[in-house]
Amino acid sequence: MLDISEVGYVKRVVIGSNNPTNMQSEEQVAASMNLLNRCLTDTPKGRILGIEKSFSILQVGEHNVVLQWLTYHIGFARPPYWLEEEGAQNQPGNNG
């Protein structure tokens, strides 16, 4: 079990969107959830340090629209190697 004093790296994983003009697709939400699950189950295992639960209420015409998103803060003793690989794949201009 990871002790909070051993945390040397924190990964922020956002699920949902707070931007009505750039809503996340179901595929993007699923990818964020897969990343969260990998952070909690893969080696080295991360630990949830905190969760931000946020929402925003927008007036769209006569209707109120509620946007919700969660931000998970996952702590690791050191940055997982697979996060670096995943980040390199998601760089702009990289089709891999």
C-alpha positions as CSV (number, residue, x, y, z in Angstrom):
1,M,0.0,0.0,0.0
2,L,1.3,3.4,-1.0
3,D,1.8,5.8,2.0
4,I,0.9,9.4,1.2
5,S,4.4,10.5,2.2
6,E,5.8,8.3,-0.6
7,V,3.9,10.1,-3.3
8,G,6.3,11.7,-5.8
9,Y,4.0,12.0,-8.8
10,V,0.3,12.9,-9.2
11,K,-1.7,12.2,-12.4
12,R,-4.9,14.2,-13.0
13,V,-7.6,12.3,-14.8
14,V,-10.7,14.3,-15.9
15,I,-13.9,12.4,-16.8
16,G,-16.6,14.6,-18.4
17,S,-16.4,18.1,-19.8
18,N,-17.0,21.6,-18.5
19,N,-17.0,23.2,-21.9
20,P,-20.3,23.2,-23.8
21,T,-18.7,24.0,-27.1
22,N,-16.3,21.0,-26.9
23,M,-18.3,18.2,-25.3
24,Q,-16.5,14.9,-24.9
25,S,-17.7,12.0,-27.0
26,E,-18.5,8.6,-25.5
27,E,-15.2,7.3,-26.8
28,Q,-13.3,10.1,-25.1
29,V,-15.1,9.4,-21.8
30,A,-14.4,5.7,-22.2
31,A,-10.7,6.4,-22.8
32,S,-10.5,8.6,-19.7
33,M,-12.2,5.8,-17.6
34,N,-9.8,3.2,-19.1
35,L,-6.8,5.5,-18.1
36,L,-8.3,5.8,-14.6
37,N,-8.7,2.0,-14.3
38,R,-5.1,1.5,-15.6
39,C,-3.8,3.9,-13.0
40,L,-5.5,2.0,-10.2
41,T,-4.7,-1.6,-11.4
42,D,-1.5,-1.6,-13.5
43,T,2.0,-1.7,-12.0
44,P,2.9,0.5,-10.3
45,K,-0.5,0.9,-8.7
46,G,-1.7,4.4,-8.0
47,R,-3.8,5.6,-5.1
48,I,-6.7,8.0,-5.3
49,L,-5.6,11.1,-3.3
50,G,-8.7,13.2,-4.0
51,I,-11.7,13.6,-6.2
52,E,-13.1,16.9,-7.4
53,K,-16.8,16.7,-8.2
54,S,-17.9,19.8,-10.2
55,F,-20.9,21.0,-12.2
56,S,-22.0,24.0,-14.1
57,I,-25.6,25.1,-14.9
58,L,-26.1,26.8,-18.3
59,Q,-29.1,28.5,-19.7
60,V,-29.8,27.3,-23.2
61,G,-32.9,29.1,-24.5
62,E,-35.7,28.1,-22.1
63,H,-33.8,25.1,-20.8
64,N,-31.2,24.6,-18.0
65,V,-28.4,22.3,-18.9
66,V,-26.2,20.7,-16.2
67,L,-22.6,19.8,-17.1
68,Q,-20.9,17.5,-14.7
69,W,-17.3,16.3,-14.5
70,L,-15.0,14.5,-12.1
71,T,-11.3,15.0,-11.6
72,Y,-9.4,12.2,-10.0
73,H,-5.9,12.9,-8.5
74,I,-4.0,9.6,-8.6
75,G,-0.7,9.4,-6.6
76,F,2.3,7.3,-7.5
77,A,5.7,6.8,-5.9
78,R,7.2,7.6,-9.3
79,P,5.8,8.3,-12.7
80,P,4.7,5.0,-14.4
81,Y,6.6,4.2,-17.6
82,W,3.4,3.5,-19.5
83,L,2.1,7.0,-18.8
84,E,5.1,8.4,-20.7
85,E,4.4,6.0,-23.6
86,E,0.7,6.9,-23.7
87,G,1.5,10.7,-23.6
88,A,3.9,10.3,-26.6
89,Q,1.1,8.5,-28.6
90,N,-1.4,11.4,-27.9
91,Q,1.0,14.2,-29.0
92,P,-0.4,16.4,-31.8
93,G,0.8,15.2,-35.2
94,N,1.3,11.6,-34.0
95,N,-1.0,9.2,-35.7
96,G,0.0,6.2,-33.6
